[in-house]
Amino acid sequence: MSVQNAAAINWQRKTNERRFMTELKSLQNHFLVAMPSLDDPYFSRSLIYVCEHNAEGAMGIVVNQPSTMNVKQLLEQTDKALMVSDDKAEQIVLAGGPVNQERGFVLHSSQKEWASSLKLAPGVMVTTSKDILTAIANDEGPDDVLIALGYAGWTAGQLEKEMQENAWLTIEADEEILFNTPMHKKWQATVNKLGVDVWQLAPGAGHA
């Protein structure tokens, strides 16, 4: 095969991949629900809120895995002078994913005073700003808040491949589950909402 032909084939392959990704529905503001067959030690029984999904890849935050610290301990690392309100102090910080575990992310309910946050859905925003941590400490933050360290990331096409391999089910995110369901019940609550018996789905059977 000539160099020119090889280059043309490679160009066509990449063009087809880009077209596929363009036509693919974005999973932003969706949950990724780990299938029971997913035995990765980090992602087993995980529920991930997808913050971004496009042709370049995907990024999400695991919302049902605890880290080893609570909000009070995290905020004291940021500013030892901060006095954390009692109702926030014991809230567990999430282990948001294996990437950049020293970086904090705050998922919160949409409110106009936090216009600097990135709006992901009508009722959900995300920010990495430390200012919101101070507000949370003073009990002046958003009504609903999840604080996470780290995130889960996928390169272009990687998440789609995992879905084809039946590693994940998807469903539009439910704010009640996201913010108000106990951490250890989020995965099962989302499975119930899917309305399918995930234990009966054979590997390779596709995704919802």
Backbone as a chain_set.jsonl record, in Angstrom:
{"seq": "MSVQNAAAINWQRKTNERRFMTELKSLQNHFLVAMPSLDDPYFSRSLIYVCEHNAEGAMGIVVNQPSTMNVKQLLEQTDKALMVSDDKAEQIVLAGGPVNQERGFVLHSSQKEWASSLKLAPGVMVTTSKDILTAIANDEGPDDVLIALGYAGWTAGQLEKEMQENAWLTIEADEEILFNTPMHKKWQATVNKLGVDVWQLAPGAGHA", "coords": {"N": [[0.847, -1.2, 0.0], [0.547, 2.174, -0.872], [2.093, 5.157, 0.488], [0.484, 7.363, 0.173], [-2.07, 6.21, -0.156], [-2.382, 4.945, 2.309], [-2.407, 7.168, 3.995], [-4.738, 8.384, 3.109], [-6.675, 6.488, 3.802], [-6.387, 6.505, 6.575], [-7.152, 9.144, 7.08], [-9.837, 9.005, 6.281], [-10.811, 7.201, 8.155], [-10.529, 8.646, 10.549], [-12.226, 10.748, 9.946], [-14.692, 9.428, 9.833], [-14.867, 8.614, 12.494], [-15.062, 11.095, 13.771], [-17.49, 11.951, 12.702], [-19.199, 10.052, 13.768], [-19.003, 10.675, 16.514], [-20.032, 13.241, 16.471], [-22.675, 12.796, 15.821], [-23.484, 11.344, 17.974], [-25.421, 11.313, 20.907], [-24.992, 13.659, 23.451], [-23.948, 12.884, 26.738], [-23.963, 14.582, 28.852], [-25.089, 15.728, 32.016], [-26.167, 13.281, 32.682], [-26.459, 10.155, 34.428], [-23.95, 7.708, 34.823], [-24.223, 4.362, 35.288], [-22.719, 1.864, 36.97], [-22.4, -1.393, 35.763], [-23.179, -4.57, 37.307], [-21.286, -6.412, 36.502], [-18.986, -4.987, 36.164], [-15.912, -5.01, 37.391], [-13.864, -3.393, 38.187], [-11.769, -2.136, 40.705], [-12.065, 0.514, 41.559], [-14.361, 1.537, 40.325], [-16.46, -0.219, 40.765], [-19.874, -0.767, 41.331], [-20.367, 1.938, 41.113], [-21.719, 5.281, 40.78], [-21.857, 7.748, 38.47], [-21.834, 11.181, 37.834], [-22.163, 12.833, 34.856], [-20.321, 15.467, 33.734], [-19.289, 16.575, 31.443], [-19.308, 15.785, 27.981], [-18.219, 15.061, 24.893], [-16.884, 15.164, 21.514], [-14.222, 15.067, 22.135], [-13.938, 13.562, 24.391], [-14.848, 12.535, 27.748], [-15.958, 13.641, 31.0], [-16.537, 13.104, 34.401], [-18.03, 12.921, 37.72], [-17.717, 10.806, 40.433], [-20.352, 10.009, 42.504], [-21.059, 8.507, 44.67], [-19.104, 7.433, 46.264], [-17.181, 7.482, 49.161], [-14.631, 9.705, 50.403], [-11.75, 9.89, 52.551], [-12.163, 11.935, 54.293], [-14.068, 14.547, 55.968], [-16.166, 17.478, 55.372], [-15.378, 19.508, 57.143], [-12.697, 18.789, 57.776], [-11.538, 19.007, 55.24], [-11.901, 21.75, 54.639], [-10.428, 22.909, 56.652], [-7.888, 22.276, 55.821], [-7.702, 23.97, 53.699], [-8.026, 26.537, 54.789], [-7.104, 27.233, 57.876], [-8.248, 28.982, 59.627], [-10.917, 29.049, 59.148], [-14.208, 28.731, 60.333], [-16.352, 26.168, 60.524], [-19.756, 25.622, 59.851], [-21.989, 23.737, 61.923], [-23.872, 22.031, 60.668], [-22.763, 21.4, 58.244], [-20.259, 20.413, 58.733], [-19.788, 17.626, 59.19], [-20.408, 16.428, 56.816], [-19.588, 14.109, 54.333], [-16.787, 14.192, 52.205], [-16.654, 13.508, 48.772], [-15.056, 10.823, 46.967], [-14.188, 11.626, 44.058], [-13.077, 10.536, 41.747], [-10.352, 8.848, 39.985], [-8.575, 10.63, 38.811], [-6.511, 13.497, 39.149], [-6.681, 13.768, 42.065], [-6.159, 15.553, 44.05], [-7.505, 17.798, 43.458], [-10.326, 19.863, 43.924], [-13.868, 19.651, 43.413], [-17.045, 21.155, 43.176], [-20.285, 20.266, 43.099], [-23.412, 21.718, 42.738], [-26.696, 23.052, 43.569], [-28.576, 25.08, 41.276], [-28.319, 28.525, 41.545], [-28.808, 32.015, 41.41], [-26.903, 33.67, 42.606], [-24.553, 32.373, 42.301], [-23.414, 32.701, 39.805], [-20.98, 32.495, 38.542], [-20.325, 29.859, 38.462], [-20.292, 26.884, 36.419], [-23.001, 26.089, 34.458], [-24.645, 23.082, 34.223], [-27.043, 21.851, 33.879], [-30.557, 22.702, 34.154], [-30.937, 22.636, 36.964], [-28.442, 22.145, 38.099], [-25.076, 22.914, 38.857], [-21.491, 23.394, 38.502], [-18.339, 23.967, 40.048], [-14.91, 24.946, 40.55], [-13.971, 26.808, 42.181], [-12.47, 28.266, 45.046], [-13.784, 30.102, 46.543], [-16.414, 29.389, 46.982], [-16.178, 27.435, 48.881], [-15.552, 28.819, 51.204], [-17.953, 30.174, 51.548], [-19.637, 27.994, 51.993], [-18.598, 27.055, 54.397], [-19.384, 29.114, 56.064], [-22.043, 28.731, 56.126], [-23.385, 29.89, 54.022], [-23.57, 29.025, 51.506], [-24.71, 27.352, 48.441], [-28.001, 25.782, 48.358], [-28.044, 22.974, 47.982], [-25.327, 20.807, 48.005], [-22.485, 19.044, 46.835], [-19.294, 17.972, 47.537], [-16.3, 17.068, 46.015], [-13.256, 15.224, 45.561], [-11.049, 14.889, 42.967], [-11.688, 13.309, 39.727], [-13.41, 11.395, 37.163], [-12.199, 10.443, 34.024], [-12.352, 10.215, 30.43], [-10.848, 9.457, 27.33], [-11.203, 10.453, 23.842], [-13.778, 8.582, 22.448], [-13.417, 6.503, 24.273], [-15.257, 6.142, 26.436], [-17.543, 5.477, 24.965], [-16.747, 3.034, 23.894], [-16.552, 1.504, 26.238], [-19.214, 1.498, 26.965], [-20.318, 0.06, 24.861], [-19.261, -2.355, 25.494], [-20.809, -2.995, 27.556], [-20.323, -2.016, 30.128], [-21.47, 0.108, 31.405], [-24.652, 1.531, 32.24], [-26.948, 4.076, 31.216], [-28.726, 7.005, 32.231], [-30.832, 9.864, 32.381], [-29.806, 12.362, 34.653], [-31.019, 12.513, 37.99], [-32.022, 14.921, 40.158], [-32.903, 14.633, 42.776], [-31.882, 12.159, 43.533], [-29.184, 12.749, 43.124], [-28.554, 14.872, 44.96], [-30.005, 14.464, 47.362], [-30.342, 11.827, 48.165], [-29.108, 9.289, 50.316], [-25.625, 8.512, 50.27], [-24.849, 5.76, 50.083], [-27.073, 4.638, 48.988], [-27.525, 5.585, 46.479], [-26.731, 4.291, 44.048], [-28.4, 1.973, 43.895], [-30.893, 3.235, 43.957], [-30.88, 4.549, 41.517], [-30.677, 2.4, 39.755], [-33.172, 1.252, 40.277], [-34.764, 3.234, 39.197], [-34.149, 2.988, 36.524], [-35.564, 0.734, 35.832], [-34.965, -1.846, 35.015], [-33.714, -5.212, 35.317], [-30.678, -5.357, 36.339], [-29.047, -7.431, 37.001], [-29.709, -9.479, 35.391], [-28.938, -8.782, 32.903], [-26.93, -9.738, 30.335], [-23.372, -9.712, 29.722], [-22.373, -7.626, 27.054], [-24.879, -7.188, 26.063], [-25.801, -4.733, 25.4], [-26.874, -1.299, 26.119], [-28.958, 0.758, 28.252]], "CA": [[0.0, 0.0, 0.0], [1.347, 3.392, -0.956], [1.982, 6.095, 1.604], [-0.677, 8.216, -0.09], [-3.284, 5.447, 0.126], [-2.459, 4.751, 3.757], [-2.808, 8.447, 4.577], [-6.141, 8.61, 2.756], [-7.485, 5.582, 4.622], [-6.336, 7.013, 7.938], [-7.974, 10.357, 7.112], [-11.244, 8.599, 6.215], [-11.16, 6.585, 9.437], [-10.698, 9.711, 11.532], [-13.432, 11.487, 9.571], [-15.829, 8.618, 10.26], [-14.927, 8.677, 13.95], [-15.578, 12.417, 14.143], [-18.906, 11.988, 12.34], [-19.895, 9.235, 14.764], [-19.061, 11.416, 17.763], [-20.914, 14.391, 16.279], [-24.048, 12.316, 15.819], [-23.774, 10.714, 19.253], [-26.061, 12.17, 21.891], [-24.151, 13.978, 24.602], [-24.417, 12.336, 28.004], [-23.888, 15.581, 29.918], [-26.243, 15.689, 32.918], [-26.654, 11.912, 32.802], [-25.744, 9.245, 35.309], [-23.397, 6.433, 34.381], [-24.493, 3.374, 36.327], [-21.825, 0.722, 36.766], [-23.034, -2.706, 35.719], [-22.622, -5.488, 38.311], [-20.135, -7.13, 35.941], [-17.808, -4.118, 36.169], [-15.193, -5.388, 38.606], [-12.781, -2.462, 38.478], [-11.835, -1.845, 42.143], [-12.474, 1.89, 41.832], [-15.67, 1.877, 39.769], [-17.484, -1.204, 41.084], [-21.115, -0.21, 41.907], [-20.276, 3.401, 41.163], [-22.663, 6.131, 40.071], [-21.073, 8.898, 38.026], [-22.555, 12.288, 37.201], [-21.372, 13.283, 33.711], [-20.253, 16.927, 33.632], [-18.948, 16.96, 30.072], [-19.184, 14.666, 27.048], [-18.202, 15.543, 23.515], [-16.008, 14.392, 20.632], [-12.877, 14.99, 22.715], [-13.926, 12.644, 25.52], [-15.873, 12.749, 28.772], [-15.498, 13.893, 32.362], [-17.628, 12.98, 35.36], [-17.688, 12.846, 39.136], [-18.343, 9.705, 41.168], [-21.144, 10.668, 43.551], [-21.468, 7.582, 45.734], [-17.929, 6.841, 46.909], [-16.651, 8.424, 50.149], [-13.193, 9.865, 50.624], [-11.402, 9.632, 53.952], [-12.319, 13.141, 55.108], [-15.335, 15.262, 55.905], [-16.049, 18.857, 54.904], [-14.6, 20.278, 58.119], [-11.281, 18.473, 57.599], [-11.098, 19.566, 53.96], [-11.843, 23.208, 54.712], [-9.314, 23.268, 57.536], [-6.679, 22.204, 55.0], [-7.714, 25.151, 52.835], [-7.845, 27.727, 55.622], [-7.257, 26.785, 59.258], [-9.025, 29.966, 60.38], [-12.341, 28.919, 58.836], [-15.097, 28.082, 61.287], [-17.339, 25.476, 59.703], [-21.052, 25.464, 60.511], [-22.178, 22.371, 62.401], [-24.654, 21.182, 59.774], [-21.941, 21.029, 57.085], [-18.953, 19.913, 59.161], [-19.647, 16.175, 59.127], [-20.714, 15.914, 55.475], [-18.437, 13.405, 53.775], [-16.282, 14.601, 50.896], [-16.684, 12.382, 47.844], [-13.904, 10.431, 46.153], [-14.815, 11.89, 42.77], [-12.489, 9.775, 40.652], [-8.921, 8.59, 40.136], [-7.767, 11.652, 38.141], [-6.337, 14.757, 39.894], [-7.373, 13.583, 43.337], [-5.911, 16.691, 44.936], [-8.31, 18.917, 42.978], [-11.691, 19.832, 44.422], [-15.003, 20.03, 42.573], [-18.286, 21.345, 43.928], [-21.559, 20.193, 42.389], [-24.404, 22.374, 43.598], [-27.959, 23.47, 42.965], [-28.483, 26.344, 40.532], [-28.801, 29.732, 42.214], [-28.283, 33.144, 40.649], [-25.738, 34.289, 43.236], [-23.363, 31.61, 41.931], [-23.397, 32.791, 38.338], [-19.647, 32.164, 38.023], [-20.26, 28.412, 38.286], [-20.692, 26.386, 35.105], [-24.323, 25.469, 34.493], [-24.657, 21.808, 33.512], [-28.454, 21.533, 33.668], [-31.338, 23.75, 34.821], [-30.82, 22.626, 38.415], [-27.125, 21.671, 38.545], [-23.907, 23.694, 38.454], [-20.23, 22.884, 39.027], [-17.279, 24.961, 40.143], [-13.678, 24.578, 41.251], [-13.576, 28.015, 42.903], [-12.344, 28.134, 46.497], [-14.687, 31.053, 47.193], [-17.64, 28.719, 47.401], [-15.876, 26.688, 50.101], [-15.694, 29.769, 52.307], [-19.389, 30.397, 51.728], [-20.188, 26.781, 52.596], [-18.159, 27.043, 55.79], [-20.175, 30.117, 56.787], [-23.449, 28.392, 55.915], [-23.922, 30.848, 53.057], [-23.415, 28.421, 50.194], [-25.935, 26.892, 47.781], [-28.864, 24.922, 49.174], [-27.607, 21.583, 47.836], [-23.898, 20.812, 47.688], [-21.637, 17.86, 46.926], [-17.886, 18.317, 47.357], [-15.561, 15.874, 45.603], [-11.84, 15.326, 45.213], [-10.757, 14.063, 41.807], [-12.752, 13.075, 38.757], [-13.222, 10.297, 36.217], [-12.036, 10.998, 32.682], [-12.246, 9.297, 29.297], [-10.378, 10.053, 26.086], [-12.168, 10.37, 22.742], [-14.232, 7.249, 22.095], [-13.189, 5.5, 25.314], [-16.509, 5.858, 27.137], [-18.423, 4.783, 24.031], [-16.277, 1.646, 23.822], [-16.934, 0.844, 27.488], [-20.667, 1.293, 26.925], [-20.556, -1.043, 23.932], [-18.861, -3.561, 26.22], [-21.819, -3.167, 28.601], [-19.805, -1.676, 31.45], [-22.296, 1.168, 31.991], [-25.976, 1.928, 31.791], [-27.082, 5.526, 31.322], [-30.053, 7.571, 32.432], [-30.745, 11.283, 32.706], [-29.576, 12.557, 36.083], [-32.145, 12.861, 38.854], [-31.462, 15.793, 41.192], [-33.245, 14.087, 44.089], [-30.863, 11.143, 43.809], [-27.874, 13.397, 43.159], [-28.302, 15.712, 46.13], [-30.757, 14.187, 48.59], [-30.355, 10.406, 48.507], [-27.876, 8.897, 51.002], [-24.576, 8.063, 49.357], [-24.818, 4.311, 49.889], [-28.309, 4.206, 48.336], [-27.658, 6.24, 45.169], [-26.617, 3.337, 42.94], [-29.615, 1.159, 43.826], [-32.012, 4.116, 43.617], [-30.82, 4.802, 40.078], [-31.031, 1.129, 39.116], [-34.629, 1.126, 40.377], [-35.35, 4.198, 38.266], [-33.961, 2.437, 35.178], [-36.651, -0.204, 35.588], [-34.488, -3.103, 34.436], [-32.983, -6.081, 36.234], [-29.291, -5.306, 35.856], [-28.386, -8.706, 37.27], [-30.07, -10.404, 34.32], [-28.373, -8.322, 31.637], [-25.686, -10.448, 30.024], [-22.338, -8.87, 29.121], [-22.485, -7.47, 25.62], [-26.279, -7.099, 25.652], [-26.146, -3.352, 25.054], [-27.118, -0.43, 27.263], [-30.257, 1.429, 28.24]], "C": [[0.877, 1.243, 0.0], [1.126, 4.268, 0.269], [0.747, 6.966, 1.438], [-1.981, 7.497, 0.247], [-3.479, 5.235, 1.626], [-2.929, 6.023, 4.451], [-4.282, 8.727, 4.314], [-7.068, 7.747, 3.603], [-7.536, 6.071, 6.066], [-7.205, 8.256, 8.089], [-9.454, 10.003, 7.118], [-11.697, 7.995, 7.538], [-11.418, 7.652, 10.491], [-11.943, 10.541, 11.241], [-14.682, 10.744, 10.025], [-15.993, 8.649, 11.774], [-15.504, 10.008, 14.412], [-17.07, 12.525, 13.842], [-19.73, 11.198, 13.355], [-20.072, 10.001, 16.064], [-19.985, 12.613, 17.648], [-22.369, 13.97, 16.383], [-24.449, 11.716, 17.164], [-24.394, 11.722, 20.212], [-25.117, 12.409, 23.061], [-24.784, 13.424, 25.87], [-24.228, 13.318, 29.153], [-25.203, 15.587, 30.696], [-26.937, 14.329, 32.889], [-25.858, 11.201, 33.895], [-25.164, 8.104, 34.483], [-23.556, 5.471, 35.546], [-23.628, 2.15, 36.061], [-22.62, -0.578, 36.773], [-22.41, -3.612, 36.781], [-21.388, -6.228, 37.82], [-18.864, -6.287, 35.919], [-17.056, -4.332, 37.477], [-13.97, -4.526, 38.876], [-12.873, -2.05, 39.945], [-12.289, -0.432, 42.468], [-13.924, 2.123, 41.431], [-16.768, 0.854, 40.046], [-18.647, -0.554, 41.829], [-21.082, 1.314, 41.982], [-21.406, 4.056, 40.38], [-21.923, 7.418, 39.745], [-21.99, 9.938, 37.396], [-21.662, 12.841, 36.098], [-21.466, 14.801, 33.586], [-19.998, 17.39, 32.205], [-18.801, 15.717, 29.213], [-19.288, 15.21, 25.637], [-17.224, 14.699, 22.708], [-14.601, 14.22, 21.194], [-12.79, 13.993, 23.865], [-15.024, 12.973, 26.512], [-15.225, 12.95, 30.129], [-16.703, 13.805, 33.289], [-17.105, 12.854, 36.775], [-18.45, 11.686, 39.77], [-19.067, 10.301, 42.374], [-21.601, 9.716, 44.65], [-20.295, 6.862, 46.383], [-17.326, 7.844, 47.889], [-15.135, 8.525, 50.1], [-12.933, 9.601, 52.107], [-11.587, 10.862, 54.833], [-13.71, 13.732, 54.972], [-15.084, 16.711, 55.497], [-15.2, 19.697, 55.852], [-13.102, 20.048, 57.935], [-10.737, 19.059, 56.303], [-10.935, 21.076, 54.051], [-10.722, 23.678, 55.629], [-7.983, 23.178, 56.804], [-6.555, 23.433, 54.114], [-7.404, 26.411, 53.618], [-8.136, 27.341, 57.06], [-8.112, 27.738, 60.089], [-10.528, 29.841, 60.135], [-13.078, 28.191, 59.951], [-16.252, 27.475, 60.497], [-18.631, 25.282, 60.484], [-21.295, 23.992, 60.819], [-22.891, 21.474, 61.398], [-23.888, 20.757, 58.532], [-20.684, 20.264, 57.491], [-18.763, 18.42, 58.923], [-19.996, 15.587, 57.765], [-19.459, 15.313, 54.859], [-18.07, 13.982, 52.407], [-16.222, 13.364, 50.003], [-15.306, 12.091, 47.252], [-14.383, 10.481, 44.708], [-14.261, 11.117, 41.592], [-10.987, 9.672, 40.807], [-8.009, 9.645, 39.52], [-7.715, 12.922, 38.989], [-7.038, 14.72, 41.248], [-7.102, 14.69, 44.348], [-6.766, 17.899, 44.552], [-9.76, 18.774, 43.427], [-12.715, 20.298, 43.402], [-16.233, 20.158, 43.457], [-19.462, 21.294, 42.96], [-22.605, 20.832, 43.285], [-25.652, 22.761, 42.822], [-27.792, 24.834, 42.318], [-29.112, 27.48, 41.328], [-28.083, 30.921, 41.604], [-27.047, 33.776, 41.277], [-24.446, 33.542, 42.935], [-23.227, 31.558, 40.415], [-22.04, 32.435, 37.74], [-19.457, 30.657, 37.845], [-20.742, 28.035, 36.89], [-22.022, 25.656, 35.224], [-24.329, 24.223, 33.625], [-26.066, 21.384, 33.123], [-29.247, 22.612, 34.392], [-31.162, 23.795, 36.336], [-29.464, 22.248, 38.959], [-26.012, 22.547, 37.984], [-22.663, 23.037, 39.042], [-19.21, 24.009, 39.052], [-16.059, 24.349, 40.815], [-13.175, 25.756, 42.077], [-13.516, 27.767, 44.41], [-13.288, 29.078, 47.236], [-15.938, 30.365, 47.72], [-17.416, 27.901, 48.667], [-16.005, 27.579, 51.327], [-17.164, 30.021, 52.604], [-20.048, 29.194, 52.397], [-19.832, 26.719, 54.073], [-18.994, 27.983, 56.644], [-21.671, 29.883, 56.66], [-24.141, 29.39, 54.992], [-23.823, 30.309, 51.629], [-24.743, 28.028, 49.578], [-26.729, 25.943, 48.68], [-28.396, 23.471, 49.155], [-26.175, 21.552, 47.33], [-23.312, 19.41, 47.808], [-20.209, 18.304, 46.643], [-17.114, 17.034, 47.063], [-14.102, 16.21, 45.348], [-11.564, 14.361, 44.067], [-11.951, 13.903, 40.887], [-12.422, 11.853, 37.911], [-13.158, 10.879, 34.813], [-11.881, 9.914, 31.631], [-11.717, 10.054, 28.087], [-11.437, 9.859, 25.001], [-12.505, 8.914, 22.412], [-14.123, 6.206, 23.19], [-14.476, 5.136, 26.052], [-17.472, 5.088, 26.238], [-18.045, 3.302, 23.916], [-16.693, 0.875, 25.073], [-18.439, 0.576, 27.529], [-21.033, 0.159, 25.979], [-20.204, -2.381, 24.571], [-19.763, -3.822, 27.42], [-21.267, -2.939, 30.006], [-20.72, -0.702, 32.177], [-23.699, 1.175, 31.4], [-26.075, 3.439, 31.966], [-28.539, 5.918, 31.503], [-29.877, 9.045, 32.776], [-30.662, 11.464, 34.216], [-30.849, 13.009, 36.792], [-31.586, 13.67, 40.022], [-31.782, 15.305, 42.601], [-32.233, 13.016, 44.48], [-29.499, 11.794, 43.981], [-27.608, 14.072, 44.495], [-28.899, 15.192, 47.44], [-30.856, 12.722, 48.982], [-29.047, 10.04, 49.203], [-26.883, 8.239, 50.04], [-24.658, 6.569, 49.047], [-26.075, 3.772, 49.203], [-28.452, 4.742, 46.909], [-27.644, 5.242, 44.008], [-27.903, 2.537, 42.789], [-30.824, 2.004, 43.457], [-32.052, 4.39, 42.115], [-31.151, 3.544, 39.288], [-32.548, 0.936, 39.139], [-35.32, 2.049, 39.374], [-35.217, 3.714, 36.818], [-35.069, 1.451, 34.819], [-36.236, -1.492, 34.91], [-33.764, -3.902, 35.513], [-31.538, -6.173, 35.745], [-28.564, -6.629, 36.069], [-28.674, -9.735, 36.18], [-29.5, -9.994, 32.965], [-27.031, -9.002, 31.399], [-24.667, -9.48, 29.464], [-22.494, -8.831, 27.608], [-23.905, -7.298, 25.121], [-26.7, -5.694, 25.272], [-26.413, -2.541, 26.298], [-28.445, 0.28, 27.102], [-30.115, 2.851, 27.755]], "O": [[1.828, 1.348, 0.774], [0.13, 4.146, 0.981], [0.05, 7.275, 2.404], [-2.884, 8.077, 0.851], [-4.592, 5.333, 2.142], [-3.741, 5.974, 5.374], [-4.99, 9.241, 5.18], [-8.112, 8.208, 4.064], [-8.591, 6.054, 6.701], [-7.907, 8.415, 9.088], [-10.24, 10.604, 7.85], [-12.815, 8.237, 7.993], [-12.396, 7.58, 11.235], [-12.632, 10.985, 12.159], [-15.62, 11.352, 10.54], [-17.112, 8.703, 12.284], [-16.328, 10.054, 15.325], [-17.826, 13.11, 14.617], [-20.817, 11.619, 13.751], [-21.151, 9.988, 16.655], [-20.654, 12.973, 18.617], [-23.196, 14.682, 16.954], [-25.639, 11.597, 17.456], [-23.932, 12.859, 20.309], [-24.519, 11.473, 23.592], [-26.0, 13.488, 26.052], [-24.322, 12.925, 30.316], [-26.284, 15.468, 30.119], [-28.154, 14.243, 33.053], [-24.743, 11.595, 34.236], [-25.805, 7.599, 33.561], [-23.083, 5.732, 36.652], [-23.79, 1.479, 35.042], [-23.413, -0.828, 37.68], [-21.239, -3.445, 37.122], [-20.539, -6.626, 38.617], [-17.778, -6.815, 35.681], [-17.5, -3.893, 38.538], [-13.129, -4.883, 39.7], [-13.946, -1.651, 40.398], [-12.844, -0.196, 43.541], [-14.647, 2.836, 42.128], [-17.901, 1.042, 39.604], [-18.443, 0.126, 42.834], [-21.725, 1.901, 42.852], [-21.969, 3.474, 39.453], [-21.42, 8.097, 40.641], [-22.814, 9.621, 36.539], [-20.538, 13.269, 36.361], [-22.543, 15.352, 33.363], [-20.438, 18.468, 31.806], [-18.24, 14.714, 29.653], [-20.32, 15.752, 25.24], [-16.786, 13.642, 23.163], [-13.87, 13.324, 20.773], [-11.692, 13.617, 24.274], [-16.015, 13.614, 26.163], [-14.107, 12.5, 30.381], [-17.761, 14.362, 32.998], [-15.905, 12.701, 37.003], [-19.672, 11.596, 39.657], [-18.462, 11.015, 43.174], [-22.44, 10.079, 45.474], [-20.469, 5.802, 46.983], [-16.989, 8.958, 47.487], [-14.444, 7.553, 49.795], [-13.82, 9.136, 52.823], [-11.207, 10.84, 56.004], [-14.431, 13.467, 54.01], [-13.94, 17.122, 55.301], [-14.39, 20.509, 55.405], [-12.323, 21.001, 57.938], [-9.609, 19.55, 56.265], [-9.933, 21.62, 53.588], [-10.133, 24.735, 55.4], [-7.049, 23.914, 57.121], [-5.451, 23.887, 53.812], [-6.621, 27.252, 53.177], [-9.294, 27.144, 57.426], [-8.641, 27.353, 61.131], [-11.323, 30.461, 60.84], [-12.62, 27.162, 60.446], [-17.035, 28.195, 59.875], [-18.613, 24.836, 61.632], [-20.863, 23.111, 60.075], [-22.565, 20.293, 61.28], [-24.319, 19.841, 57.831], [-20.108, 19.544, 56.675], [-17.689, 17.994, 58.499], [-19.893, 14.375, 57.573], [-18.396, 15.935, 54.863], [-18.936, 14.225, 51.567], [-15.786, 12.299, 50.438], [-14.495, 12.998, 47.061], [-14.919, 9.5, 44.191], [-14.902, 11.044, 40.544], [-10.404, 10.334, 41.665], [-6.792, 9.572, 39.685], [-8.743, 13.376, 39.493], [-7.895, 15.557, 41.531], [-7.753, 14.75, 45.391], [-6.75, 18.914, 45.248], [-10.348, 17.697, 43.324], [-12.463, 21.22, 42.626], [-16.436, 19.363, 44.374], [-19.616, 22.169, 42.107], [-22.676, 20.517, 44.473], [-25.661, 22.793, 41.592], [-26.973, 25.644, 42.751], [-30.273, 27.412, 41.731], [-26.889, 30.849, 41.313], [-26.225, 34.356, 40.569], [-23.362, 34.018, 43.271], [-22.96, 30.508, 39.831], [-21.954, 32.108, 36.556], [-18.534, 30.226, 37.156], [-21.503, 28.771, 36.262], [-22.15, 24.712, 36.004], [-24.051, 24.295, 32.428], [-26.258, 20.647, 32.156], [-28.671, 23.371, 35.172], [-31.228, 24.869, 36.934], [-29.327, 22.046, 40.166], [-26.001, 22.881, 36.799], [-22.757, 22.225, 39.963], [-19.213, 24.889, 38.191], [-16.161, 23.367, 41.55], [-12.069, 25.707, 42.616], [-14.407, 27.135, 44.978], [-13.564, 28.88, 48.419], [-16.454, 30.721, 48.78], [-18.348, 27.691, 49.443], [-16.508, 27.149, 52.365], [-17.573, 30.076, 53.764], [-20.912, 29.35, 53.26], [-20.669, 26.369, 54.904], [-19.281, 27.69, 57.804], [-22.474, 30.735, 57.042], [-25.322, 29.695, 55.156], [-23.977, 31.057, 50.664], [-25.797, 28.337, 50.134], [-26.195, 25.378, 49.635], [-28.356, 22.815, 50.196], [-25.849, 22.2, 46.336], [-23.602, 18.682, 48.757], [-19.945, 18.941, 45.623], [-17.254, 16.038, 47.773], [-13.761, 17.331, 44.97], [-11.814, 13.161, 44.181], [-13.07, 14.302, 41.212], [-11.302, 11.343, 37.94], [-13.981, 11.721, 34.453], [-11.349, 8.837, 31.901], [-12.115, 11.195, 27.855], [-12.443, 9.184, 25.219], [-11.613, 8.114, 22.131], [-14.684, 5.118, 23.054], [-14.756, 3.957, 26.268], [-18.14, 4.158, 26.689], [-18.913, 2.432, 23.848], [-17.133, -0.271, 24.983], [-18.883, -0.442, 28.06], [-21.948, -0.615, 26.257], [-20.781, -3.414, 24.228], [-19.524, -4.742, 28.202], [-21.692, -3.592, 30.959], [-20.755, -0.674, 33.407], [-23.903, 0.867, 30.226], [-25.357, 4.016, 32.782], [-29.452, 5.26, 31.004], [-28.883, 9.427, 33.393], [-31.369, 10.792, 34.967], [-31.641, 13.784, 36.256], [-30.769, 13.164, 40.791], [-31.006, 15.544, 43.526], [-31.781, 12.97, 45.624], [-28.744, 11.432, 44.883], [-26.554, 13.867, 45.097], [-28.355, 15.453, 48.513], [-31.405, 12.407, 50.038], [-27.978, 10.435, 48.738], [-27.266, 7.509, 49.126], [-24.549, 6.161, 47.891], [-26.141, 2.588, 48.873], [-29.4, 4.388, 46.208], [-28.458, 5.344, 43.091], [-28.442, 2.428, 41.687], [-31.695, 1.543, 42.719], [-33.126, 4.454, 41.517], [-31.83, 3.615, 38.264], [-33.14, 0.51, 38.148], [-36.334, 1.687, 38.778], [-36.077, 4.0, 35.985], [-35.465, 1.341, 33.658], [-37.064, -2.163, 34.295], [-33.266, -3.345, 36.491], [-31.218, -6.963, 34.857], [-27.577, -6.914, 35.391], [-27.97, -10.738, 36.06], [-29.566, -10.754, 31.999], [-26.102, -8.845, 32.192], [-25.04, -8.517, 28.795], [-22.715, -9.856, 26.962], [-24.141, -7.262, 23.914], [-27.841, -5.481, 24.862], [-26.209, -3.023, 27.412], [-28.988, 0.399, 26.004], [-31.105, 3.578, 27.675]]}, "num_chains": 1, "name": "protein.A"}
